[in-house]
Structure formats: structure tokens, C-alpha cells
Amino acid sequence: MPDTFVIATAGHVDHGKSTLVNALTGMEPDRWAEEKKRGLTIDLGFAWTTLPSGRELAFVDVPGHEKFLANMLAGLGPAPIACFVIAADKGWQAQSTDHRDAINALGITHGLVVITRADLAPDSVETTKAQVRAQLRGTPLEAAPIVTVSATTGQGLPELISVLDEVTATAEPPTTSGRVRLWVDRAFTIKGAGTVVTGTLTAGTLTTGDTVELRGETIDRIVGVRGLQSRNSTTTEVVPQARVAVNLRDVPADDLHRGDALLTSGAWPIVDTIDVRRTMGETLDSGIHELMAHIGTAAVPARLRSFDADHARLTLDRPLPLQVSDRIVLRAPGSRNVFAGLLVLDVDPPELSRRGDGARRAHELAEHPVKGDILAEVARRGAVERTILTRFGLQVPVDESLPADVEEVGEWLVHSPTLTSWVEATKSLVRGELAATPMAAGVPVKAVAEALQRTPDSGRRRGAEPKRDSPAKAKIQPALPLPEGSGGAIRALLNQIISRAGLEAVDGMVRPPGHTAGLGAAEAGIAEIERRLVADPFAAPEADDLRELALGARELAVAEKAGRILRLGDGIIVSPRTPAQAMRILAGLDQPFTTSQARQALGTTRRVVIPLLEHLDGRGWTRRLDTTHREVVR
């Protein structure tokens, strides 16, 4: 499959962009009758060609008029390469500056400059070149090659084709295995086929039969890919970079809009609040708060909260699929100029509720690397699943290359100091709870998790008194709460914390290895019961006896688990040795024997003998023959 590349034009109105595309491809990019009638590009146009090298080019032709800056940004936004057009007979003009600023704001670093209409002003070519070099100084295109052509006479077109080959040969190769984010620039219906959307595919691979996530202004659903076209040809697979038409199943075209996106399902964070850095344009603390944000083909109203001149929080009118290192163009409502360019630094920013949070956040963002800060992301949360950071667009290194103070625990990346605090807090909780309740078999795993998810401020209203808690729980309030996560993942993290605390989780209880529940104040009562049962194994204490000895259900349960007593049905308490002692006596009776004979032989009451015989039946030591007779199983 030949390499394909998408190139968007840019430049002032009436400088020959569409004529140039027509000369290179033999295709008329203007699609609307009004465009052809007025000789003015209004909306995006599309054309394609194949270079002599075999590389395939798809052109997105954008309008140059100031009234259509939003359409221009929709065409240029997803494009990886820009073709900047300046007419020799007109030189640098107002929208030349706007389009240069847009390219700069979008971070497009690959491209070329074409000086057109050279036949109309041959003496102005060198002057125009000098203008271009001066205007592009300090921008990503300052070193871009400049080619002079006349689209009407063909002058310079062979050289332009050669330069296009060179530019595309050095372009960064797209990622075919990455996640798909196709910004929609058109949606329409084809009779017999249904709804079709078009866009520029810059990463990932689309295949007929795929299911994708459709996120947009009025839609949020999973859809199927019924068919694909690229360069007007049907295909079963499209790889970047390419212009693609996607035939979708069961979606009305009226539900779709420019700025919607087709996504790899579940692979993108859909966010409406982001922290950003200014890359060019007006300072972010200039006092303007209501702006229009352009990304991909989307144009969304946004509110700017500045932290300083270069950093701010942007709140979008509707959520978009964004990632760290995305580029955004800001435009003031009603303005026909670029206000500023932004780089997305954080798609899951922290809440800012305390005085001074804005200044602190500005300092943090100033230190933020362009492609994200793994240590900062992990430290802020204490622990985060690796897949979450990948969804945010961060390149997460393998374990050996992780930053200091970050370690891998199963599916989690964990901040080592925070992990230590969770371990110490768990030790403190279990030690405190078992000291306070020595009869406990341990601390429930759920209680440990809930305690780790508490912070000193959790559940507190501003100005409210801190919530009072038990002394043991009051000690376990780590500065960062245990994160939320999928069930299996969070259990794995919790198990690691328990293990590092030198504890174990058995039957849902966290305890020190070898821990046995003590009886505390109940020890004297249980010892008295044991003394009585040694003297008479079948004289089970009455309920009044148990009350006098302060032995309730909890104390008896702990004593039984410790092997000190045996509880039979109807609240009968005997020694664990009592069943064996009874068997020795019952084996000496004539077989079979009655309940009354057993009672007399054991010297006990009916209250005791019936649950005792049922217990022996349950063990398989005796067998019930009828309503009155049993026998010892030999």
C-alpha cells in the first residue's frame, strides 16, 4: 500500500489556492455552485493526486476570506502538513497573517510555501520571498521550502511536485496501530448507502465492520462501519494519513455535525475542563474570558480562567475527546483573528477550591513537560491505573524507566511515598482495632479500604466541625485517599498494601499472621464454663448462668472459634470434648437405643441430649433409625 499524506492549503483570499490544487490534481476543489459562481472558496474542498514517487496526496483546500476563518480552521486543524500560498502580484496580506498564526497555533511543523501567479508579477517574486521569510521568522514554517509557480502557465509545477515529494518523504510517519480519532468535517446521505461522514484520518486504522464510538454535539453512541472510501475508491481498510469517507449504520445524517468525532471505543477521555499553556498570541491574563475554542474540526464556546500570562484552565461548552499535547486555537467571538494558541497539558485537572490554588497551579503547570509529567500525574493521585494515563495521551514507560518515586504494582503506577503512608496507616488501623477489640478475628477488608479512602477533609463542609470517629479510625487518615478503580485492580492494590504492612487477609479479615482472637474480659467467664464442664461434661449451662458470667453471643462465638467451647443447637454450650465422651458411653448401650435411654446413660436433660444426639448424627457417628431409636455407627 503506497504512503498517503494529507496537505491543507492556507493563505489570503484570492491568492490562487484552489487554482493551484486544480493544477496539481486536475480536480476542482470548490464543491458548491455559489463558490463557482463567485469564484470564492466558502467551505472546505477536497482533491487528490499521486506523485511520481508513488506517494499519494490528498489536499484539503480551505477558504481564505476572513468571514470563513472557522471553516479554514476546521480544514487545517486535523492536517499534518500545510501548503502556505502567497500571490506574487499581491504579496503578504491580512489573512496571510491570520493563516500563519493559525498554523503556528496548531503546531503544524511540516509544510512548504508556494508563491503563485508568478506570471502576473515576475518582478515581485523576490520581494514576496523576502516578505515571506520575514513574516514566518520564529514560526514552525520559517525554514520551509519556497517554490514559485504559475498555475495557469504551468511554470514551476515540476519543481513544486519535486518539493512535495521531499516534504512528504521527511514527514513523521503516522501510527497505524494507534487509536482512531477522526474529526468529522462533512456528513451527508447517499441514496442506497445511508449516512456518510468524511474526515482526515491521522492515526489508527479503520476497517469495514469495525464498531466505533461516535461523540458529538447531539450524539453519543456506538456505531458500525458499513463501508469505507478513500480517493473515491471503495476499500476495506484505511490507514493514516488519508482522507476517508465512512458509511455508518443506522445513524441519521441530521444527527451529525462538523466537529463530531469517530473514536476507538473507550480509548479517549471525553472532557470539558482542561489546563493549558499558551504557545502564541495574546497573554491569557488579558481579561478576555469568553472565547471560541477550535480543535480538529470542532468549534466550541469556552470560558478561560487564567492562572498567569501563559497558563489557564479552559472550560468547554461541551465535552470533547482530548489528550495531552493537543493543540487548540482560541478566537474571540465575532473576531476574525486568532486570539491565542494553546497546548493541552492536563485533561484531568485537579479541583481548585482554596485561596491561592490558581497561583500554585500556575507554578505546577510551568514545570509541566509538553508530553505530560508521569511523576506529577501519579503523585497527585497517589496511584493511577496505567491504562488511564495512556487514555490521557501520556507515553508511559516500562517499569525500569519509570521516574524515581514511581513504582508498578499490578496494573497501577503508584507514588512510593504515598504507598508507604497507606501501608503505615493500615498497620495503625489494624493494631488499634485489635487492641480495642481483642475478641475480633481481624479488621474487615472493606473497613480497611474505606479507611484508606478517607482524608482529613473528606465529607467536611466549609466551616464545619471535623467528624468525630473512633480513636483507632482517627489515626488512619492519609493525605491522599486510595483511588477508585475497577474491582479486580483495586483489590490487587489493596492486597499489596496489606502484604507490605506485614498483614494477611483471611476470610475477608485483615490480621497479623497467626493472630487468634483473645477473650479479654470474657476470659474469666469462659474459664468458669470450662471448669464446670470438666466436672460434668453433659451439664450445659443455662441461659441465666451465661448472663451472670457476662457471656453473650459475641463472646461465645470468639471462644468457639478459639476451640474453647462447642455450641450446639438451641444455645447449648458444651466442651469440644463432650461429643467423644458421649460416644464412649453410648457405644456401651444395647443397640439400638432410645433418646430416653441415652439421656439416662449420660445423666443429663432432654434440653441437652436432643441437640447432642443431632450433632452426633450430623457427624455420622450415630444413625437415626426411626422417631425413637438410634444406633452407634460401627
Buried (B, 14 or more C-beta within 10 A) or exposed (E): EEBBBBBBBBBBBBBBBBBBBBBBBEBBBBBEEEBEEEEBBBBBBBBBBEBEBEBBBBBBBBBBBBEBBBBBBBBBBBBBBBBBBBBBBBBBBEBBBBBBBBBBBBBBBBBBBBBBBBBBBBEBBEEBBEBBBEBBEEBBBEEBBBBBBBBBEEBBBEEBBBBBBEBBEEBEEBEBEBBBBBBBBBBEEEEEEBBBBBBBBBBBBBEBEBEBBBBBBEBEEEBBBBBBBBBEEEBEEBBBBBBBBBBBEEBEBEBBBBBBBBBBBEBBBBBBBBBBBBBBBBBBBEEBEEBBBBBBBBBBEBBBBBBBEBBBBBBBEBBBBBBBBBBBBBBBEEBBBBBBBBBBBBBBBEEBEEEEEBEEBBEBBEEBEEEBBBBBBBBBBBBBBBBBBBBBBBEBEEEEEBBEBBBBBBBBBBBEEBBBBBBBBBBBBBBBBBEEBBBBBBBBBEBBBBBBBBBEEEEEEEEEEEEEEEEBBBBBBBEBBBBEBEEEBBBBBBBBBBEBBEBBBEEEBBBBEEBEBBBEEBBEBBBBBEEBBEEEBBBBBEEEBBEEBEBEEEBBBBBBEBEBBBBBEEBBBBBEEBBEBBBEBBEEBEEBBEBEBBBEBBEBEEBBBBBBBBBBBEEEBBEBEEEEBBBBEE
